[in-house]
């Protein structure tokens, strides 16, 4: 009887708590909607029939984080970034061009993360075969423009966000319409080389921040996806062609970050088959000349992850959060063992003992990859690319930056053999006096290690 009484008491308490929570939620929702209606009324100019807040350069002030519904929807982001950094995100304007498997997922997460204004651009329509990788499209959306499809779904996810959709192909005639309005970021999710090159060159010329997606088709390993300068992308035919064209036609060699996969494509282009099952000429089915038709095998998860990576990168950039991306470096575990052994031998030779070596192989990996990106500390340009790192690694070694301190993660620099010998022969103050820029750069990098290791 006593147990039954306890159960009834618990049930009653649960019901009461649920009722209180429901009442509280209804009050919050009604108050939020009322506040929103009041703000809209304040911003509406009855004589002109438009919203005043949207009129200046087509830029909105961003989502209102004091709105209880908006702030609750973005609670996890606010907790992650902090209120002020989240305001930077909600006050941002991002253009996404190409709304297929990559672009739809990127745009969707930017919306869900509170970007205040989005411009969605794509001339194409939703197809049945694209449902294996599209972020929001359903069978009911097949045949509708991709831009309008996303806008429709986005309205139900975050109606406070200003979402503009243009059923338009990017080219020289539409450049101003698409890239005008001073966007904070442009996402290039186009898979046509000519259009992609034109867009990237225009962004570079206008000084707009742009992130470009390379080939996501015919791949299956999500752990091989990286972000790096276009110059460092590898194993990707699309980025190779874009790199060549940008250099040849526009003189652009670097300065454009790209999302790419180190994985070699797992499948080749398929022969195009018509409705009768026989091989046909793909160009006969092109909507626009020069644009591919569906002949690339695609595992839907990979373009989705490409899009998520792009959204994450852009959000952290907008919020001002510094994130160190995984370096593109072709080293295996044996190479790190070799570098660790070289350090020990060097310490014994120069200092008479290896007692002050305070790093293991795993920490050597951190120093080489995360701090120095596989290059000599005196050569931190992007011009060599990953292949240059692979060729020169046998000429590299770790040495102390400050000879008076132990060989720890925050006191090791990567140098070529000759550079290491010269470094050991110089006084620390001499480097500081004669090479202040080099000194400041190295000090800044090693400070990063101190912070990450809590030293």
C-alpha positions, 0 to 999 in steps of 0.5 A: 500500500505504501509503495502504491501511495509513493507511485501515485505521489510521483505521478501527481508531481510529474503531472504538476511539473508538466503543467507548469512547464507547458504554461511557462512555454505558452507564455514565452511563445505568446510573449515572443510573438507579441514582441515580434509583432510590435517590432514589425509594426515599428519597422513598417512604413505604411506610406511606402509599404515596406519594412524600414529595417530591410531598406539600407543596402538590403541588409538586415540588422540580424536576428534579434537575440533578445527575442525569447524564441530566437534566443532559445532556438540558438541557445546551444550556439550562444553557449558555444560562441558567447553572446557577442560572437553569436551576434556577429553571426546573426548580423552576417550576410552569406551568399551560397551559390550552387544548392545541390548536395553540398550547397543545400547542407551548407545553407541549411546549417548556416540558417540553423546557426543563426546567420541573419541573411542568406542569398541562395542561388541556383538555376537548376531544379530538384531531381528525383536522383538528387534526393539521396544527398539534398538537405531538405528536398522531398518527392513533392519538391521534385521539379521545383527550383532548388533555390525556391525549394530551400527558401520554402523549407527554411521559412518553417525552420527560422522565419526570422532569417531573411532568405532571398532566392534567385533562380539564376546562373552565375555569369558575368551578367549576373555578377553584380546582382549576386555579389553586390550588397557586400556579403560577409562570405560567399560559398562556392558550391558549383561543380562546373569549371567555367562558372566556378573559375569566373566566380572565384576570380570575381570574389578575389577581385572584389576582395570578398571572402570565399570558400570553395567546394571541390569534387565530392563525388565518387568518394567514401571516406569522410576522414580524408576531407580537409580545408586548405589553400587551393594550392595545397589541394590534392587528388582532386581533378576539379581543383586541379583544373580550377587551379590551372585556369585561375593561374592561366586566365587570372594570375591567381595562384593562392589565397582561396580556401577550399574544401577537398578530399585527399581520397582518390575517387573510388569510381569513374564517370558512368556512361550515360544511358537514355530512357531506352537503356542504351548509351547516349550522348550526355550533351543531348540532355544538358539543361545548359551547355557546358554543365554536366548531367548525372554521370558521376556516382555519388555517395550522398553522405560525402557531399553532405559532410562537405557542406557541413564542413563549409558551414562550420568553417564559415561560422567560426570565421564570422564569430571570430573563433580561431580554429587550426585546420588539419594540415595537409601533410604526407607523413606516416608514423615512421617519419615522426619516429625518425624526427624524434630520434634525430632530436634525441641524437642532436641533444646528445651531440650538442648538450651531452645528454637527452635528459631534457627532451620532454616530448614523445612521438605523439607530441613530435607529431603535434609540433610538426603538423599543428605548429609548423605544418611540415615545413621549416620555421623559416619557410612558412609560405604556401608556395611549396604545397604538400608535395614540397613537404613530402620531398623535404621532410628528410632534410628536417629536424627539431631543435630548441628555440631557446637553448636555455630551456628544455626541448618541450612542445613550446620550445621546439622549431622545425628547421632544415639541417643547415638552418639548424646548425646556423641556429645553434651557433647564434645567440638568442638575443641576436635573432631577436635584434636582427630578425624581429619579424621571424622572432615574433612569428616563432614566438607567436606559434610557440605561445599557441603550444603553451596555451593548448598544453596549459604550460 
